[in-house]
Amino acid sequence: MSQIKKMAIAGTMESNDILITVAPAAAGAGIAIELTSPVLKQYGRQMKAIIEEVLAEHHVTDAVINGSDKGALDCTIKARLITALERAGE
């Protein structure tokens, strides 16, 4: 199991990008994902699935994830989340 040790950010608020913030959560608290996006109704489920997949691959079980999307592609969401996880000291 990987552990989030501190808050970390990756990405920008530019068009076609996503700003992701990763923060630690109490042991056993699970994963909390909060997303804002102009296309949340259309792609919100897919975005959450991508985030959950990356967290599972990195064995993260307790974290708070905030994403402010500006039309990012799936690969961008993955890249930003992986970078934020690395910065958070997993």
Secondary structure, DSSP 8 states (H G I E B T S, - for coil): -B---S-EEE--SSTT-EEEEEEE--TT--EEEEEE-TTHHHHHHHHHHHHHHHHHHTTB-SEEEEEEESS--HHHHHHHHHHHHHHTT-
